[in-house]
Amino acid sequence: VRCVQETALCIGYKEIQGDEDLHTKDEKNVYEVEKEGFICIGLLGIMDVLRPEVPQAIINAKIAGIKVRMVTGDNKITAKAIALNCGITTNSADRLIMDGAEFMERIGGVICKKHRTQICECPRSKEVAKSRGLAVREDTIANQEAFDEIIPKLDVLARSRPEDKYALVTGLIERNYIVASTGEGTNDAPALRKADVGICMGAKGTDMAKQASDIVLLDDNFSSIIKLSLIHIS
């Protein structure tokens, strides 16, 4: 099911007698009574339908010299199926689909350029820096060589967390790319703010994401981003 861009759900039930332990949980917060004895009813596949205009928008982006990368919370199998369907990646051996955790492990995460540590005393806002007489923190990728090795081949970042997206944006900006980042949630705000152009999905976007963005899309349509970029380029 995952290979055809669907999320798999297994539905089942369990008959209980009334004397089961309904309170004990394990270290993963799963009730003991939920772990076994279920009868499977069936499997369901739920698919987010790809908007028909997206594949052509990807083609237009490539023609204009815009590299589109997918950063998603989906697993690698589902993410690859979607990326193949819309033209973001191919089955070529030189294209890379990577989990966010692996990406961060290989590049060493984001660190302070001055102190070379993830956590430091450098202020992040200009206001705080000015009041304390300090320079604003400047982020950098810890392992520059690994980032340079990954980025030419990277099409999809799967199982991605907000810090993974922020690291990707940070590394690209360090290499003088003009970066546009999209998002809608509060956790997307750091990457939206870091990007040269932060684009928030207006219909679903949180107030914090909108405030961190330069552009708020009213139609939540990916093709609108490409149209906007092409107008700017022309």
Salt bridges, closest charged atoms under 4 A:
ASP26 OD2 - LYS35 NZ 2.88
GLU32 OE2 - LYS35 NZ 3.36
GLU138 OE2 - LYS113 NZ 3.50
ASP139 OD2 - ARG124 NH1 3.14
ASP139 OD1 - ARG137 NE 2.46
ASP148 OD1 - ARG175 NE 2.47
GLU149 OE2 - ARG106 NH2 3.77
ASP155 OD1 - LYS67 NZ 2.41
ASP155 OD1 - ARG95 NH2 2.86
GLU163 OE2 - ARG161 NE 3.71
ASP164 OD1 - ARG161 NH2 2.97
GLU174 OE1 - ARG175 NH1 3.96
ASP188 OD1 - LYS165 NZ 3.23
